[in-house]
């Protein structure tokens, strides 16, 4: 089995079809999970955009939008990435701690699992170890039933 890699985003996994906030009704059994899932998706999208933004390495510090504080270059994008990662932690922990009561809530939890295990979508299912393939297929099936369908970015 390949060594697990921690991923800060789900670049390898894209959403197809309905969002995880499908069926979100205030007071519904999984309203809390749906709200957490929406926050996770929004922050993950912002994180992905920031991580994919390639700053030009040859520009002077000021031209890259960096600021010098005490002789140290401070990149606003790097600062925001750190802020987002700090915001994601309690959201992800709450998703894991909150039991799902409906298929919609289960979809939020599966979407979170896909986010955490995004490296499982780097290869085709045929190239994956048996246990990784089993988890990936379970996540994909769960998301499909919940109306969230996931696909690999390489397909």
N, C-alpha and C positions, 0 to 999 in steps of 0.2 A: 504494500500500500504506500502511496506517495505521502510524504510528510505533509501534515496540514499546514496551510499558510493562512495567516490572519489577513483579512481583507477589510479595508476601511470603506469600501463601496461595493456596489453590485454591477460594475462595468460589464462583466461577462453575462449578466442576466438582464433582459429587457422585458418590460411588461407588454402583453398583447391583450387587447380587448378591454374588459371592464377594470376599473380601478378597485382597490381594496375597500373603498368607501361605499361600494355598491350596497344598497340596502341600509345605509346609515340613517337611523331614525333615533332622535333623542329619546332616551328612556328605554330603547330596545335592549335586549339582553346583552349584546356585545357592543353597545355604543362606546364604551370606554376603549375597548380594543380597536374599534374602527377609528376612533379619534387618534389613538396612539399610532396606528398604521399610517394615517394621513400625515402626521408629523414626521414619521420615519421616512416616508417617501419624499416629502418636500425637502427635508434636510439632506437626504441621500442624493437627491438630484442636484442640489446646490453644491454639495461636496464633490460630486463627480465633475461638475462643470469647472470648479476651481482646480481640481487635480488635473484635468485635461487641458487647462489653460497653460500653454507653454510660453513663459516669459522669455524674451530675447536675451540670451546670456551676454551679448557683447555690448548692450546699451549701458551707458553710465547709470549709476544707482538711481538718480533722480528721474531719469527717463523711464525706468521700469516701475515707477510708482513706489519705490522704496524710500524710507525715511531713515535718516541717521539719528540714532539716539545714543549718546555716550560713545560714539565711534562704531557702533554696531548697526549694520543695515537691518532694517525691520520691514519685511514685505507684508503689506496689508493682506494679501491672499493667504500667506502662510499663517498669519494671525487668525484670519477667519476660519481656516481649516481647523486650527486648534480649538477655536470656539465651537465649531460644529461638532467635532468629535466629543467635546465635553457635554454638549447638549444631547447627543445621541445616546450616551451611556445610560442615563436614567430611563429614557424612553424604551431602549432595548430591554433593560432589566424589567421594566413594568410589563412589556409584552410577554416576556418569558414567565413572569409571576402570575399573570392574570389568566385564569382558566377560560377556554373558549366554551360557549354554550350553544353556538349555532355554527352552521357551515361558513357563514361570513366571518365569524371570529376565528375559526380554524384556518380560513384563507389568510387572514392577517398574520397568524402565527407561522404559516407555511411561507409566506412572502418574506417574513423576517428571517426564517431559516435559510431561504435562498440568498438573502443579503449577506448573512454571516458566512455562508458556504459558497459564495459566488465563484470561487476557483473550481468548483465542481462542474462548471459550464465552460471551462477552457478547452476541453477536448470533446470529441464525439462520444456518445455513450458506449460505443464498441471499444474504445481505447481506455475506458475506466476500469479500475479494480472493481471486483464484485460488490463489495460493501459500499463504495462510493456510488456506483451505479444504482444500487438499491435505494439509497437515500435520495439521490437526484430524481429518480423515477417516482418515488413516493411524494416528494415535494411538488413535482410537476403535475401529478395526478390530483393531489389535494388542491392545488391552485386552479386547475381546470374545473373541478367540481364546484369550487367556490366562485368561479367566473373570473379568475384573474390570469389564466393561462400564461406560462412563461416559455420563452424560446431562447435558444443560444444565439448570441450575436454573430456566431460563425456560420450559421445555417443560411 
